[in-house]
Amino acid sequence: MIAGILVAVHLVMSLGLISLILLHAGKGGGLADAFGGGMGPLGNLGGSTVAERNLDRLTVAVAVMFAITTLALAWVLD
């Protein structure tokens, strides 16, 4: 029962982490530009915006939760 719940949470965390990483703007703009990340008059300033910082924080939080579910699965399934 608990293993099934952990697997489901782990799957959601992994898909969320993949999505969040793909949203980050890399050197070439990446997938973030496809959703309007580089548009507008302030798009080329190169500074870190509030949205980018919040995306970073959310990515770190999901990565930590992914690591916790990985360890929990290793402990439960052992």
C-alpha positions, 0 to 999 in steps of 0.5 A: 500500500505505502509502496504504491503511494510512494511510486505514484508520488515519485512518478509525479515528482520526476515528471515535474522535475523534468518539466521544470528543468526544461523551462529554465533558460540556458545559453541558447534560450531553451524551452523558456523562450517558447513560452515567452521568456525572451519577449518584451522590451525587458527580455534582453537585459540578462538580469535574473527576474523574480520569475526566474528566481521563483522557478529556481526555488521551485526546481530545488524544492521538487528536486529535494522531494524527488530525492526524499521519495527516492530514499523512501522507496529504497527503504520501503522496497528493501 
